[in-house]
Amino acid sequence: MDLFNATAADLLAASDSLWETALPAAASDRLMTLRRLAGRWHPDHCADPDAGAVFARIQLQRRHVAGDTRTLAADRRATEAHPVFASTMAADGRRWTMPYVASYADELGTVYIGRRTLLEVVSPDLADLAARNAAQTAHWRFVSSDMERQIRPCLPAAATVHRTADAVLVVRSRDPDLIRLADVVAHVGTVPPAHVAWIGSGLWNLACYLEYAQRAHPVIDASTVWIDTARHRVALLGGWAYAGALGERWAALPASALADVTPVWRSDPVQRSALGHIKIRRLLRELLGDVTGMGPVPACAPAPLAAFARSPAAGTAVEQYRSWQKAIEAAFGPRRFSAWNLPPTLIYPEN
């Protein structure tokens, strides 16, 4: 069953097992899919007479998936007891192993989150993208030591690439204070607007740095962005296989980015900052609860932030950063720190 093309009657008649089959495998991806589906069927802006019943069914599935996620997290020590990724190295035949606290799939393969390591396992036929991933994060340039102190913790560590019998491994160190944003959303459901504010500031700060460094990253979303809730830090750790120098021809793009590629860009497929800026605004809309980007502003979303997130991505990153800061001030007044008690161990229990 295609959840996004199914009718109200189809969704209401589908058994729990059919819903289970139709949803993605990973719990975080299931919750994200259900959030998007809920945005489509919300009775406040869906005219279908059965919208309310469908919305209630979606919420029931969300509670079921969220409950399963919490149960798995709480019981992981007993049921999974330190899961370990293992593979045989192609060069010397020795066994390569890494304990991990969580994993997720992307279009290139599977990513394993270790306590202090991030391991990306890529199919051998995508070895060129694995190598590109490592190359894109090997060197950074900064105009001053102050810039380096501010930005370096928001960028991925240098990676090493290893070949195994059946995959290519991209291995880099991981700061244990960082949590993948998709996992945060899967855990909390809705991100409080005060925290959307600093996440947005961090995203635009990164966009400013990328423009300075003449780099483009076209896959800025909840799966590639990580956050440190204690220090209000935002890091861009994923998706670097798709990044490149401004004006360089795309090596590849995932399906999640193709929806934002205009016909003009398809005829001139080169790296540009604007695609990353579009992705940031899309991510901000999702965090504010406007999943479709076309429905009414949720009651909890401050109007200035929602208006910014829905407006076109025009201008430089610096200009958009300044506009976002003005929106935050209009929504919340003078700048202040909003504490968020969401330690990494709550999301990754073995962290």
N, C-alpha and C positions, 0 to 999 in steps of 0.2 A: 504494500500500500504506500502510495506517495502522499505523505501527510499534507504537503503544501498545495496539492492539486485535488485532494479528496473533498467531497461535498460534506455538508453537515450530517446528512443521513449516514454517509459512509463512516464518519468519525464516531458518531453515536452508536452505530451498530457494531463497530469493531470490537473484538474481544481483547482482554488484557494481553493475551499472547500475541495477537496481531500487532498491537501497539509496540510491544517489546521487540518484535521483529523489525518494525518500521523505523525504530529509533537507532541512532548510532551506538556503537559498542561501548565507548568510554562514557562514564557517568557525567563528566563535566560537559561533554559534547551533547549528551541527551538533554541535560538541563538547559543548555543554550538553545537547542532546537525547540524545546517546549516553551521557552520564553518568547522566541520569535513567533511561534504558532499562537501563543496567547495574545500577542500584540495584534495579530491578524484578525482574531475572532473576538476581541474585546467588545462587549455589547454597546459600549459608549460610542463606537464609531463603525461597527459592522451592522449593516441593515438587514442581514439574514434573520428571519423570525426565530430561528433556532440558535442564534449566536450565544445567548445566555447559557443554554444547555451544553453547547460545545465548549464554551469557556470553562464551565464547571468541570467537565470531563478532563480537560487539559490540566486544570489545577489539581485534580485528583491524581493524574499521572505524575505531575511534578512532585507532589508530596510522597508518592510511592518511590520515585527515583531518588529524591533527597534523603528519604529514610534509609534506602539501601546504601547510599553513599556514606551516611553517618555510621551505620552499622558496620560496614566494611572497614571504615577508619578505626572505629573503636575496637573491633575484633581482630585487627590485622596481625597483632603479635601472636594471637592464638591460632588463627587460621592460615596465615601466610608466613609467619615466622621468618622475618628478614628475607624477602624475596631477592633473588640474585639473578642478574643477567650473566650468561656464560656463552662463550664462543671460542672456537679454535683459531689461533692466529695463522694466517696463510704462510708467513715467512719461515717460522721455526716450529710450528705445530704445537706450541705451548698453549695452555688454556688461559683465556682472558676472562676474568670475572669481576663483577661490580655489584655490591648490594645496592638496592634502590628503595626509595620511599613512595614513589608514584611513577606512572608512565602515561604517555598519551601518543596517539597516532597523528601524523600529518601526511601531506601528499608525497613526501620523500621517504617516509618509513616510520620508525618509532623513536620517541625520545624518552630516555630514562633519567629520572631525577634522583641523583644520589645525595648523600648528606652534604658532600662538598664537591660533587662532580656532576656535570651535565653531559650525558652521553647521547649522541644522535646516531642511530643505526640506519644507514642508507642502503638501498638496493644497489648491487654492483653496476647495473646499467645506468645508474645516476651518479657514478663516481666523479664525473666532471663537476657536478653541482656540489658534491661533498668537498672537493678540493677548492671550489670557489668560496664556499662557506668559510673555510679556514683562511683563505687568502684575504677575504674582505675584512677580517677581524685581526689581521696580523700586525698592522701598524696604524697608529693614530697620530695626528699632528695637533698641536695646541699652540695658541699664540702666546700663552704665558703659563707660569706655574699655577696661578690662581684658576685659570680655565681648566687645567689638567686635574686639580684637586676637586673641582666641581663636577666635571663631566666624566672623568675616567671611571668612577664607580657605577656609572649608568650605562656603560658599554661592556660587551662580552670580553672575557679574557681570551688571550691567544689560544688557539686550538692546535692539537696534533691529530694527524690522520693515520689510521691503521687499517690494513686489509685483513679480513678474516676469511674463513673458508666460504662464507656465503653472504658477506656484507662488507660495507666500508664504514668504519667507526670514526666519528668526529668527537674528540674528547677535549673538554675544557673544565677549568675549575668553576665552582658555583659558590656564590656567597650564600650561606645558609639563612641569612635574614630576608632574602628575596623569595616572593611567592608569585607563581604565574597568575596573571590577572584572571584568566579563565577559571582557574581553580578557586579563586576568591569569590567570583560571581556564582559559581556552582554551590559554594558553601553558604553565602549570605543571601542569595537570591536577588536582593536589591542593594546597590551601593548607596549609602547616604549621600545626599547632594554636597555636603561640606567636604566629603572625601573625593567626590568627582572633581571638585574645584582644584585640589592640589594635584590630582592625577593629570588633569588637563594641563596645568601649568608645567608639570614635568614633561609631558609629551611635546608641548610647544618649545620648551627649552631644548629638548633633544633635536627637534626639527631645525631650530636656529643653528645648533652646532653642525648638523649635517650640511646645511647650506654653506656655512663657513668652510667646512672641509671638502666642499664640492662633491658630496656623496648623496645618493638617493636610496631610500628604502621604501619599496612599494607595498609592504605587507605589515603595516602597523595595526595590529588588532589585539584582541584579548588573548590570543594564543601565542603571540610573540612578545608581549609586554609583561614585565614582572614588576612588582612593587614591594617596597619595604614600608610597612604600615607604621612602624615606630618612628622612623626618621623622615617620612613623607618623601621617599626617594622613588623615582621611576626609572626603570632600566629597559633597554631594548635588546633582549638576548636572543630572540629567534628570528628566523626568516632571512638570514644574511646570505644564503645561497642565491637569493633573488636581487640582492642589492648591487650597486655599481657606481661608477663615476658618472656625474651629470653629463648627458650627451652620449654616453656609451649605449650601444644596442643591448636590449634585454637578452639575457641568456635564457630566461624562462620566467613564467609567472604562474602562480597557483590560481585555481578557479575562483577563490575568494577575492582576488584582485581584478579579474577580468571584467566583472560587472561594472567597475568604475572606469574602464578604459573607453574613451570616446572614439568615434569613427576616425577622427583626425589623428589620434594617437596610434590607432591600429595601422594607419598608413605610414607612420613615422615612429616605429617602436623603439624609442630610446628612453634612457633613464631621465626622469624629471621629478623635481620636488613636488609638483602639484598633486601627483597621485598619492604620495604619502600624506599630504595635507588633507585630501579628500578622505583618506582612510581614518585619520585622526578625528575628523568631524563625525564620521559615521560611528566610530567607537564611542565618542562622547554622547551621541544620541542614544545609543544602546545602554550606556551606563545610567543615563537619566531616565530610562524607562520607556522612551519613545522608540520601540523596536522597529516599527515600519518606517519611521521618519515622515509619516504622512498623517498620523492620527492626532487627536487632541493632546495637549501637553498634560502629562500626569500631574495630579494635584501636588505631589511631593516635589516636583521639579521646579526650581526657581525660574521664572520666565526669562530673565536676562541670559541665563546659561542655555536654556532651550532655544532661544532665538539665535544665539551665536552658533550653536551646533547645527541648526537647520539652514543657516545662511551659506551661500556659495563659498568655496575655498578660494579666495582671491587675494593676491598680494604676496609679499615675502613672508617667511616664517616669523621674522621679527615683528612685522606689522600685525600678524595674526596673534602672536603672543601678547602684544600690547592690548589688542581688542579683547582678548580673553580676560586679561587682568581687569579691564574696565567692567566687563560683565560680572566678574566675581565681586568687585566692589559694589556694583549696583545691587547685587543679590544679597550680600552679607555685611556690607559696611567695611570698616577698617580691617586690615589684615590681622589675623590671629591664628594661632595653632589649635587645631581640633584633634584631640587624642582619639585613637582608634585601637581598642583593645582586641587585636586580632593577631596573636603571635603565630609564627610559622608552624609551631608544633600543633596548633589547632587544625591546620590544613594538612600538614604532613606529620602525623603522630610520632614517627620514628626519627624526625629531623634532629 
